[in-house]
Amino acid sequence: MITLTDKAKAKILRIIEEEELEDQHLRINILGGKCAGFSFDLFFEEVKPTDDDLIFNFDSINVVINPLVGLYIDGTEIDYINSLFGGGFKFTNTKFSSQCGCGNSFSL
């Protein structure tokens, strides 16, 4: 369904360690708005996933996605990039009909 590059995994593991989030999981959500229509929302939460949630494990990183969100991001690769303007997660999916330059918002 989704993939994390080695750079993304390393950054997430660094955040988990620095913020002491070992008991939490990473949830990926989609929000309406932004320049291309939808944007991604990543956050750590302690709330136990529901029985309906999709759960993925990447090198001890537990990623949780609501099934409806999964329909939108199926096939997405999540990378972490550094640039002159700072770093951030970049989402790439060939099913997106358009994507903004920063790689954080998209339309289908």
Buried (B, 14 or more C-beta within 10 A) or exposed (E): EBBBBEBBBEBBBEBBEEEEBEEBBBBBBBEEEBBBBBBBEBEBEEEEBEEEBBEBEBEEBBBBBBEEBBEBBEEBBBBBBEEEEEEBBBBBBEEBEEBBEBBBBBEE
